[in-house]
Amino acid sequence: MAESGGAGGAEKFFARPGVALAILFTVALFSYVDRSLVSILQVPIQEELGLSDTQLGALTGLSFAILYATAAIPLARLVDRGNRTRLMALALFVWTAMTALSGFAGSFAMLVVLRMGVAIGEAGSLPATHSLLSDYFPLARRGKAFAVWALASPAGVMLGILFGGWIGSELGWRHSFLYIGIAGFLAVPMVLLLIEPRRGRYDVVASQVATLTLRDALLALWRIRPLRTLVAAAALYSFTYMALLNWVPPFLARAHRLPIDEVATIAAILIGVGGGIGALFGGVIVDLLIKRDIRWYAWAPAITAFSLVPATIGFLFVPNLALATCFGFLAIMFATFLIAPTNSLAQSMVMSDLRGVTSALLVVVPTIAGLGLGPLLTGAISDAVTAMTGSAADGIRYALTCSLVAVTAGGFLYLRLSTQLEESPVPLRAPNKNEGT
């Protein structure tokens, strides 16, 4: 009896929303740690393998994005129909193994293949996370939950840059991949202990799409006009954000002539602290604002999109390192603000059995446009400008300036979205103070 009671107590513990959020945060943390390694290790990888900026852009973005986007939708359909925690545990095992093996890559092609393996693993994690969070937290608390979870992105990137840069400086870039990849295996048992909540437990409208095929599910989502606008806006926003995320470390190294350990420290502050503040405030502030008007789900990301432009220009063109760092801090803070409100809004527009596929759409399109094309096109423009000016620092500087066109267009789409929210098939309303208690 005592053994049974202990097991029951453990099951109740791992069914608590707070515990679930902590585990999902940890999984996402390892995801972003692994994903950020190539960014901070670009310089030694480039030197050893003899790569151009275009190849670096393909390595940090396109090679990951192709498989990530390709695998996301079929894996998301499994999320909507199967056991989400087991799928996430398997995905975590795969991508951490591929990260560790990246330390043995002997060529550009081999490293690209291994990064694709990381992408396949990570593609199964995000849809499962979004679906689980939406069933663990009601609408009134969902934005804050997504905001806390979104902190894993800047925190993971910060840790990846710090530890990757430190290990790379002391032992070489190969050891960074190996040790950090092995560390990710520690999170697999925690995911297997997580208890799945009942699907759609907080839904206003009962789900009727459990038997839909993948094609029908995608068509159902395509018919939701505000969702189409949201995905397009997030994709444009992502283009600029991913370009910044991948090229900030090389820019600091070239423009300010800093060694890798100093680059790692400054980039970690920008991305980890600045990005963390933006991600957290994005959820907390918007949760407060939507109690007055649901359209703040769109207005707030629009404001930060437009604010990102002057902050980035200041970071790129101010010669004083301290002042440039302040502008960079603001730029990354604005760039991460939309994560929580965008994900929370998308999950709130659809019924429970479409949440995995909805999450996948917010993975696939922004991944192709942002992670796939952002670093790649930025790298290509950088190569072209460098060839014309003879300055590698100017190459990245003007390439990142060009990337700001995308986030500006994304801001206008968020403004357009604010006029479409009433068309959501699941009624969007300001949550009352007693909801979810």
N, C-alpha and C positions, 0 to 999 in steps of 0.2 A: 504493500500500500504506500509506503514511504517513497519507494522508487517511482511509483506511478504519479504521486503527488509532485515529486521533483520534476518529472518529465512535463507534467501539466504546467508547473510554474515556469519552466524554461520556454514552453510554447507560448504562454501568455506574454512573457518578456519580449520574445522576438516577434510578437504580433502588435506591439505598441507602435504608434505612429512615429514617436520620437526616435525609437531604436531603429525602425526601418529607415528613417531619414538619415540617421548617422551611417548606416551600412551603405545606403545608396550614395551618400556623399563620398564615402571612402572609395567605393568602386570608381566613381567619376574622377576622384583625385588621382588615382593611378592611371586612368585613361589620359588625363591631360599632362601628367608627368611624362608618360611614355611619348606622347605626341610632341612635346616641346623639346625633346632632346636634340632632334636634328637642327632646330633653330639655333640653339646656343653652340652647337658643335659644328656649325657650317664651316667656320674658318679652318680648323684642323682637317676636317673631312675634305674640303676643297683642295687644301694643299697636298694631302696624301694621294688623293685620287685624281687630281688635276681637272677639276670641274669648272665650267663657266657659271655665270650667274643664272643663265637660263636653265642649265641642268640643276642647279641648286633649287630654283623655283619649282621645277618638275619633281624633284625629290621631296621637298617639304610640303608640296601641295598636290600636284596632279596625280602622282603615283598613288598617294593615299586616297585622294578623292574618288578616283575611278572605281576602285573596288568597294570603298565605303558606300558610295551612292548605289552601285549595282546590287550589293547585298542587302541594303537597308530595307527595301520594301518587302521582298519575300520573307526576310527574318521578322519584320514587323507583323506580317500576317500570322506567323507562328506565335508571336506575342499575343495577338488578339484571340487566339484559339487554344494555346497550350499553357504549360507551366512556365511562368515568367522568371521565377527565381532560378530554376535549373538551367534555362536557356542563358541567363545572365552569367551564371557560374561557368558554364562551358565557354562562353564568349571571353570572359576574363582570363581563363586558362590559356586560350589560344593566343590572345594578343600579348600577354606577358611573355609567353614562350617565344614569340616572334621578335619581341624587343630584345630579349636576351641573346637570341641567335644573331641579331644585327651586329653584335660585337665581333662576329667572325667573318663579316662580309669582306671579300677580297677585291670587289669591283663595284662600279656604279650600278651595273645591271643587277648584281646580286643584292645590293642594298635596296634597290627599287622593289625587287620581288619580296623581300622581307618586310618592307614597309607596307606593301599590299596585304601581306598576311596580318599585320597589325590592324589594318583597316577592316578586314573581314571580321576579325574578332570584335572590334569596337562597334561595328554596325549593329550588332544584336543587343548592345547594352542600352543605348539611349531610348529606343522605343519602349523597352521594358520598364525603364526607370520612370518615364513620363506616365505610362499607364498605371504603374503602382502608386506613384504619388497622388494621382487623381482619385484613386480609390482609398487611399489612406487619409486624405484631407478634404474637407468640404470646401466649397467655393470661398467662404469667408476667410479661410486660413490657407487656401491653396497658393495664393501669391507669395506669402511669406515662406511657405515650404519650398516653392520653386526658387525663391531668392536665396535661401540658405543653401539649397542644392547647387545653385548657380555659382556660389562662392568657390566650388571645387575647380571651376575653370581657371580663374586667376591664381588661386592658391596652388593648384597642380602645376600650372605653368611656372609659377615662381619657384616652387620646389625643384621642378625639373631643370630650370635654368641654374639655380644655385648649386644643387648637387651634381648635375651634369657638368657644369662649368668647373666646379671644384675638382671632381674626380678626373675630368678631362685634362685639367691643368696639371694635376699631380701624377696621374697614371696613364693618360691617353684616352682618346674618345672611345675606343673599343671597350674599355673597362666600364665606362659610364653606361653603355647599353647593357652590358652583361649584369652588373650588380643591381641596377634599377629594375631590370626585367625580372630577375630572381625575386626581388622584394615583393613584386606584385602577386606572387603565388600565395602570400600570407593571407590575402583577402578572400580567397576562394571558399574556405570553410565557413566564413561569416555569411556569405551569400546563401549557401546551402541551408543555413539555419533560419533564414528569413521566412516568415509565414505570409502567404499570399492573402490579401483581403478579398472579400466578395466583390466581383466585378460590378461596377455601376451602382455601388451602395449609396452614393450621394447624387445620383442623376435625377434631374427634374423630369425628364422624359424617358420612359422605359425604352430600352434598346430593342430593335426589331431587325438587326442586321447580322445576326450570328451566322446565318447560312449564306451570306453574300460571297460570291467569288471575289478574287482579288481585283479582277477587271471591274466588276460592279461596285466594289468598295471605292476604287479610285474614281469611277464616274460619279458616285454619290458625293465624294468630296469636291470634285471639279465643279459641281452644280452650286456649291456654296461660294457666292461671289466674294464676300468679305474674306473668306479663307484664301482664295486665290490672290487677292490683293496683299494679304498679310504675308504669304509665302514669298511673293515677288519683292515686297519691301525688305523682308529679312534677308533675302538673297543679295540685294544691292548693298545693304548695310554690311553683310558678311564679307563682301568683296574687299571693302576698305579695311575692315577689322583684321581679316586674315593677312592682308598685305602688311599692315603695321606689325602684327604679332610676329610674323616670320622675318621681317627685314629690320626691325628695331635693333637687335644685337649687331648685325653687320654694319648698320649705319653708325652706331656708336663707336665701333672699332675703327671705321674708316674716317669718319668726319672729325672725331675727337681724339683719334690715335690712342686708344685705350687697349691694354692687354685683356685677355679673355676673362681673368678673374674679376677685374673691375667692371667689364661689360656685364658679367653675370650679376654682380651686385646691383648695378643701376637698373638693368632690365628687370630684375626680380622686384625691385621697389615699384617700378612703373606698372608692371603687369600684375604683380601679386597684391600690392597694397592699393594702388589706384584702381585696378580692375576689380578687386574685392569690394571696395567701397561702392563702385558703380553697380556691381551685380546685386549687392545687398539692398542698396537704396532703391534700385529699380523695382524690386518686389514690395518692399515696405512702403515706399512713398505712393506707388500706384495703388496698392491695397487701400490706402487712406483716401486717395483721390476718387476712386471709382464709387465710393459711398455717396459722393455728390453727383457724379456724372460718369456713366460707363464709358463715355468716349475718351476719358483720360487713358484708357488702354492704348489708344492710338496717338493722342496728343503728346503724351510724355516722350515716347520714342522719337517723334518728329522733332521736338525741341532739342533733344540731345544729339540728333543727327546733324542739325544745323550748327550746333555748338561745337561739334567735333572738328569742323573745318578750320576755323581760326586757331584752335588749340594745336592741331597738327602742324599747321604752317609755322606757328611759333616754335614748335619743337624742331622742325627741320631747318629753319633759317636763322635762328638766334645763335650767334657764335659762342656765347658764354654758356659753359656746360651746366652750371647750377640753374640758370634761368631756363635753359632749354629743357632740363629735367622737369622743372615745374610745369611747363607747357605739356610735356609728354605725359606727366601724371594726369593732367586734366583730360588729355585726348583719350587715354586708355580708360579712364573713369567713364567718360561719355560713351565710349564704344561698347562697354559691357552693360550699360544701363538697361538695354532693351531685352536682355536674355530672359529674365523672369516674367515680365508682363507679356512678352510675345508667346512664350510656351504656355503660360497659364491661360491666356486668351484662346489659343488654338485648341487646347484640351477642353475648354469650357464651351466651345462651339459645337462639339460633336458628341454622339452617344458613346457609351463605354466600349462597345465592340469595334469602334472605328478609331480608337485612340492610338493604338500602335501604328496603324497606317498613317494617321495624321502626323504623329511624331516623325515617322519616316519621311514624309513630304518635307517637313521642316529640317530634315537632315539632308535629303537628296539634293533639292534645288539649291539651298544655300551652300552646300558642300561643293557642288559643281561650280557654281558662280564664285563662291568665296574662297574655299580652300583649294579648289582645282585651278581656277583661273587667276585669282588674286595674286598669289606668290609668283606664278608662272609669268603672267603678263608684266608684272612689276619687274621681275628679273630680266625679261626680254627688253623692256624699255631702258632698264639700267644699263644693260650691255650696249645698247645703241647710243645712249647719251655718253657713256664712258668712252666709246670709240670716237665720238665727235669732240669731246672736251679734254680727254686724257685724264679725267678725274673720276676715280671710282666712287668717291664720296658724293660728288654731284650726280653721278648716275643714279644712285639710290634716292637721293634727295628729290630730284625732279620726277622720278618714277613714282614715288609715294605721293607726291603732289598731284599727279595725274589720277591716282586712285581715289581722290576725294570727290571726283565727279559722281562716282557710284553712290556714295553715302548721301550726297545731296539729292539725287533722284529718289533714293529710298525715303528720305524725309518727306518729300512731296507725296509719295505713295501712302505713307502713314497718315498724312492729312486727309487724303482721299478715303482711306479706310474708316476714318471717324464718321463719315457720312453714310457708311454701309452697314454698321453694326446691327441695326434693327432688322436686317435681312437674315440674321443667323437662324438656322432651323431649331436650335436649342435656345430658348429665350434667355437673353442676357439681361440681368437686372442687377442693381446695386444690392449687395448682400446686407441683410439686417444684422443687428448686433448680437442676436441670439442664435444665429445660424451656426450649426456645427458644435454646439455645446452639449 
